[in-house]
Amino acid sequence: MCQVGAVTTIGEVVTLLSAGPSPQVSPVVLHRWSVEARESGTAKYLDPFAPGGEREWPYLRWTSPEREIGFAATELVPSWTAAAPPGAWLEIEIQARTVTGEPTKWYVMGRWAETDADIHRTSLPGQGDADGDVAVDTFVAARPVTSYRVRATLYGSGGGVRSLTVMASAVGQAGRGGPPGLRAVELDVPRRSQKAHTGHYPQWDGGGESWCSPASFTMVLDYWGRGPAPADLAWVTPGDPCPAVDHAARDTYDHSYQGTGNWPFGVAYAGRYGLDGFVTRLRSLAELERFVAAGIPVITSQAFRDHELPGAGYSTGGHIMVVTGFTADGDVIANDPAAPDDGGVRRVYPRAAFESVWLRATSSGGIAHIVHPPGTPLPESGGNW
């Protein structure tokens, strides 16, 4: 957070990418699911953000088998890429099993569509009970959970699910990467300032002042040569410094959260333009370095006070930026959209300070968004990607 056509294949093809993490750091694992519809029907949905009554929708649904996590997890975060153009929308749900053996209810983790033509994309507040709650994009367990099921329901027609992942973690002790593992390297990621959009379209998260996630995803989409076509940006006010940022803000906006920083919604937006992606937790800057070495910039989420991250010049309860490289000394080169203009976006942050404010449990616990073209080789995984 920042402060299905038909559903394609769904038999259980879960890929657990490695045996588990080091016992010295918080455990985290990413499961990949392959999705094909096994159930169909119709259901009514009342959009709380639109006038009018209920609408009846045909749906295709897939429910996964139960998956063991391998440790007692405290948080689950799904992410997906899918097609949900006008006429279609997607709902993702999770049910877990607590350490005492009881299953939880099904929690809605997001209702997503590419546009607001049919429904307004939204997280769902007010689901909390004795087992846990949904904090915008994250299931937070009141009692640790040891397994889960995930359910994808595609409403309407003309859509399809391409990828679905669930990251399970036990947030606590942060890892440390030790000395830098790279020589100086910097990826040529375009720079986009959120502040350059201050006051733009305040109906979406108050305007550009808060658009760290749209600006960051736009930078990475530009890096990969992807993004909306000029005709898709014609509605943006002439003279706008980067219409693609306004487009991303509009089409990632979470109407319940009233913000543009919903983690899986950002990945889903990138997926509209043919990229693969997922949300996970990395355990150290050493892991992040491996992505940069592979030519993949990493979108990170962190919270800090201004004195905790020298060079930032601001405090934040949650902010998203793009790590684009490392200096010869191992310090972090980031495209930080909090700069007043594009020219100030490139920042160099001290390695130890950045790692601390990113990894600690009071921040995001090492949240990272990885988006890349299909077929791009990823570095060898430690189970968390």
C-alpha positions in Angstrom: 0.0 0.0 0.0 1.1 3.7 -0.5 0.1 5.8 3.2 -12.1 -14.4 -17.3 -13.3 -15.3 -22.6 -12.7 -17.9 -20.2 -10.4 -18.2 -17.3 -7.3 -19.8 -18.7 -5.8 -23.0 -17.3 -6.7 -23.8 -13.7 -5.7 -27.3 -12.6 -3.3 -27.1 -9.8 0.1 -26.3 -11.2 1.5 -24.6 -8.1 5.2 -24.0 -8.3 7.0 -23.7 -5.0 10.3 -22.3 -6.1 12.6 -23.6 -3.4 12.9 -25.2 0.0 12.6 -22.4 2.5 14.5 -19.4 3.6 17.4 -19.1 6.1 16.2 -19.6 9.7 17.8 -16.3 10.7 15.2 -14.2 8.8 11.5 -14.1 8.5 10.2 -17.0 6.4 8.5 -16.1 3.1 7.4 -18.2 0.1 5.7 -17.4 -3.2 3.3 -19.9 -4.7 2.3 -19.7 -8.4 -1.1 -21.0 -9.4 -2.4 -21.9 -12.9 -6.1 -21.3 -13.3 -8.9 -22.9 -15.3 -12.6 -22.6 -14.6 -14.4 -25.5 -12.9 -17.6 -23.9 -11.9 -20.1 -21.6 -13.6 -23.3 -19.8 -12.6 -24.8 -16.4 -12.1 -24.6 -14.0 -9.2 -25.9 -10.5 -8.3 -23.5 -7.7 -7.4 -24.4 -4.2 -6.0 -21.6 -1.8 -6.7 -21.4 0.5 -3.6 -19.7 3.3 -5.6 -22.3 3.5 -8.4 -25.9 4.6 -8.5 -28.6 2.0 -9.5 -29.5 -1.4 -8.3 -28.0 -4.9 -8.4 -26.8 -6.3 -11.6 -26.8 -10.1 -12.4 -23.5 -11.5 -13.8 -22.6 -14.8 -15.3 -19.4 -16.1 -13.8 -16.6 -18.7 -14.1 -14.9 -19.8 -10.9 -11.9 -21.8 -9.9 -11.0 -22.8 -6.3 -7.6 -24.1 -5.6 -6.8 -27.2 -3.5 -5.5 -26.5 0.0 -1.8 -25.6 -0.1 0.5 -26.1 2.9 2.7 -23.1 3.5 5.5 -24.8 5.4 5.6 -22.5 8.4 3.2 -20.5 10.5 2.4 -17.4 8.4 1.0 -14.1 9.6 0.3 -12.4 6.3 -0.9 -13.5 2.8 -0.8 -11.2 -0.3 -2.2 -12.3 -3.6 -1.3 -10.7 -6.9 -2.4 -11.4 -10.5 -2.4 -10.4 -14.1 -5.5 -10.8 -16.1 -7.7 -9.3 -18.9 -10.8 -7.7 -17.5 -11.9 -5.1 -20.1 -15.4 -3.5 -20.1 -17.9 -6.3 -19.7 -15.7 -8.3 -17.3 -14.3 -8.1 -13.8 -12.4 -10.3 -11.4 -12.7 -11.2 -7.7 -9.9 -12.9 -5.7 -10.6 -14.6 -2.3 -8.5 -16.4 0.2 -9.5 -18.9 2.9 -6.8 -20.0 5.4 -6.3 -22.7 8.1 -5.1 -21.5 11.5 -2.5 -23.2 13.6 -5.3 -24.7 15.7 -6.7 -26.5 12.6 -9.8 -24.5 11.9 -10.5 -23.0 8.5 -11.3 -19.3 8.3 -14.1 -17.9 6.3 -13.4 -16.7 2.7 -11.9 -13.2 2.6 -12.3 -11.0 -0.4 -8.8 -9.7 -1.4 -9.9 -7.5 -4.3 -12.5 -6.8 -6.9 -10.6 -5.6 -10.0 -11.4 -4.4 -13.5 -9.3 -2.6 -16.0 -11.7 0.4 -16.1 -14.7 1.6 -14.1 -17.1 1.0 -16.9 -19.0 -1.8 -15.2 -17.8 -1.9 -11.6 -15.5 0.2 -9.5 -12.3 -1.7 -8.6 -12.0 -1.9 -4.8 -10.6 -3.6 -1.8 -13.2 -4.6 0.8 -12.9 -3.3 4.4 -14.9 -4.5 7.4 -14.1 -8.2 7.1 -12.3 -8.6 10.4 -13.1 -11.4 12.8 -11.3 -13.6 15.4 -9.1 -15.2 12.6 -7.9 -12.1 10.9 -8.7 -9.1 8.7 -7.9 -7.7 5.3 -5.8 -4.5 5.4 -6.5 -3.2 1.8 -4.3 -5.8 -0.1 -3.0 -8.0 2.7 -4.7 -10.7 4.8 -3.4 -10.2 8.3 -3.8 -13.3 10.5 -5.0 -12.8 14.1 -3.8 -16.4 14.6 -1.0 -17.7 12.4 -2.0 -19.8 9.5 -0.4 -22.9 8.1 -2.3 -23.5 4.8 -4.7 -21.7 2.5 -6.9 -21.9 -0.6 -7.4 -19.2 -3.2 -10.4 -18.6 -5.3 -10.7 -16.6 -8.6 -14.1 -15.7 -10.0 -14.3 -14.0 -13.4 -17.6 -12.2 -13.9 -19.1 -11.2 -17.3 -17.3 -12.1 -20.6 -14.3 -11.1 -22.6 -11.7 -11.6 -19.8 -9.2 -14.2 -18.7 -6.7 -14.8 -15.9 -3.1 -15.1 -17.0 -1.3 -15.5 -13.7 -2.1 -15.8 -10.0 0.4 -15.8 -7.1 0.1 -15.8 -3.3 2.9 -14.7 -1.1 2.9 -16.0 2.5 5.2 -14.6 5.1 5.8 -14.4 8.9 6.8 -10.8 9.3 9.3 -10.3 12.1 13.1 -10.4 12.0 14.6 -8.7 9.0 17.5 -10.0 7.1 20.6 -8.2 6.2 22.5 -8.5 3.0 26.1 -8.0 4.2 28.6 -6.4 1.8 27.4 -5.4 -1.7 27.5 -8.2 -4.3 27.6 -6.0 -7.4 30.0 -3.7 -9.1 28.5 -0.3 -9.9 25.5 -0.8 -12.1 22.5 1.4 -13.1 19.6 0.5 -15.3 18.3 3.2 -17.7 14.9 3.6 -16.2 13.0 6.8 -17.2 12.3 9.2 -14.4 8.8 10.4 -13.5 7.9 12.7 -10.7 4.6 12.4 -8.9 4.9 16.0 -7.6 4.7 17.2 -11.2 1.1 16.1 -11.1 0.1 17.9 -7.9 -3.5 19.0 -8.2 -4.3 16.8 -11.2 -7.5 14.8 -11.1 -8.1 15.1 -7.3 -10.9 12.5 -7.5 -8.1 9.8 -7.6 -6.2 9.9 -4.4 -6.3 13.7 -4.1 -4.2 14.3 -7.2 -0.5 13.7 -8.0 0.8 14.6 -4.6 0.0 11.0 -3.6 0.8 9.2 -6.9 4.0 7.4 -5.9 2.7 4.0 -7.2 1.4 5.2 -10.5 4.6 7.1 -11.2 6.7 4.1 -10.2 4.8 1.7 -12.4 4.9 4.1 -15.3 8.7 4.3 -15.0 9.0 0.5 -15.1 6.5 0.2 -18.0 8.5 2.8 -19.9 11.7 0.9 -19.2 10.2 -2.2 -20.8 8.7 -0.2 -23.7 5.2 -0.8 -22.6 2.2 1.3 -21.7 -1.0 2.9 -23.0 -1.2 4.1 -26.6 -1.5 7.8 -27.3 -5.2 7.4 -28.1 -5.7 6.0 -24.6 -4.3 9.3 -23.2 -6.4 11.7 -25.2 -8.6 12.5 -22.2 -5.7 13.9 -20.2 -5.5 17.7 -20.0 -3.2 19.2 -22.7 0.2 20.2 -21.4 0.4 17.4 -18.8 4.0 16.5 -18.1 3.4 12.7 -18.4 -0.2 11.7 -19.3 0.7 8.0 -18.7 1.0 8.8 -14.9 -2.5 10.2 -14.8 -3.7 7.1 -16.7 -2.1 4.8 -14.2 -3.6 6.7 -11.3 -7.1 6.5 -12.8 -6.8 2.8 -13.6 -5.2 1.6 -10.3 -7.4 3.7 -8.0 -9.0 1.6 -5.2 -12.4 3.2 -4.5 -12.7 1.9 -0.9 -9.1 2.6 0.1 -9.3 5.9 -1.8 -5.8 5.5 -2.9 -3.6 4.4 -5.9 -1.2 2.3 -3.9 -3.0 -1.1 -3.7 -0.1 -3.5 -4.3 -1.7 -6.1 -6.5 -3.7 -3.5 -8.4 -0.4 -2.0 -9.6 0.8 -5.4 -10.8 -2.5 -6.0 -12.5 -2.2 -2.7 -14.3 1.3 -3.6 -15.6 -0.3 -6.9 -16.7 -2.6 -5.1 -19.1 0.4 -4.2 -21.2 1.7 -7.8 -21.5 4.0 -7.9 -18.5 4.3 -10.7 -16.0 4.5 -9.7 -12.4 4.0 -10.5 -8.7 4.2 -9.0 -5.2 6.6 -10.7 -2.8 8.9 -10.0 0.1 12.7 -9.9 -0.4 14.9 -10.6 2.6 17.8 -8.4 1.8 19.3 -6.0 -0.6 21.5 -8.8 -1.7 18.4 -10.5 -3.2 17.4 -7.2 -4.8 20.8 -6.8 -6.3 20.3 -10.1 -8.2 17.3 -8.7 -10.0 19.1 -5.5 -11.0 22.0 -7.6 -12.2 19.5 -9.5 -14.4 18.3 -6.1 -15.9 15.1 -6.0 -13.8 14.3 -2.8 -11.9 12.4 -3.5 -8.6 9.6 -1.4 -7.2 9.8 -1.3 -3.4 7.6 0.0 -0.6 8.9 1.6 2.6 8.0 3.9 5.5 10.4 6.2 7.4 11.0 9.5 9.1 13.2 11.9 7.2 16.3 11.4 9.5 16.1 7.6 8.9 16.9 7.9 5.2 19.5 10.5 4.5 18.9 12.4 1.3 15.1 11.8 1.2 14.1 15.1 2.9 10.6 13.9 3.8 8.8 11.5 6.1 6.3 9.0 5.0 3.9 6.3 6.4 4.2 4.4 3.1 5.9 5.3 -0.1 6.8 3.4 -3.4 9.9 4.0 -5.5 12.0 2.1 -8.1 15.5 0.7 -7.3 17.4 1.1 -10.5 21.0 0.3 -9.5 23.9 0.4 -7.0 27.0 2.5 -6.7 30.5 1.1 -6.4 30.2 1.3 -2.7 26.9 -0.6 -2.7 24.6 2.3 -2.0 21.1 2.3 -3.5 20.3 4.2 -6.7 16.6 4.8 -6.7 14.1 6.7 -8.9 12.2 8.3 -6.2 9.0 9.9 -7.5 8.7 12.2 -4.5 11.0 14.7 -6.2 9.5 18.0 -7.3 10.3 17.4 -10.9 11.7 14.6 -13.2 15.2 16.0 -13.0 15.4 15.4 -9.2 14.0 11.8 -9.3 17.3 10.0 -9.3 18.6 9.6 -5.7 21.4 7.8 -4.0 20.5 6.4 -0.6 22.9 4.9 1.9 22.8 1.1 1.7 22.3 0.3 5.4 19.7 3.1 5.9 17.7 2.0 2.9 17.8 -1.6 3.8 16.6 -0.8 7.4 13.6 1.3 6.4 12.6 -1.2 3.7 12.9 -4.5 5.6 11.8 -3.7 9.1 8.3 -5.0 10.2 7.2 -1.5 11.0 7.7 -0.6 7.3 6.7 -3.0 4.6 8.8 -6.0 5.6 10.7 -5.9 2.3 7.7 -5.7 -0.1 8.8 -5.7 -3.7 6.9 -5.6 -7.0 8.6 -7.5 -9.8 7.2 -6.9 -13.3 8.9 -8.0 -16.5 8.2 -9.2 -20.0 7.2 -12.9 -20.3 10.2 -15.1 -20.7 12.7 -12.8 -19.0 15.0 -15.0 -17.0 14.7 -14.3 -13.2 17.7 -14.9 -10.9 17.8 -18.1 -8.9 15.2 -18.1 -6.3 15.3 -18.6 -2.6 11.6 -19.6 -2.5 10.2 -16.2 -2.5 9.9 -15.7 -6.2 
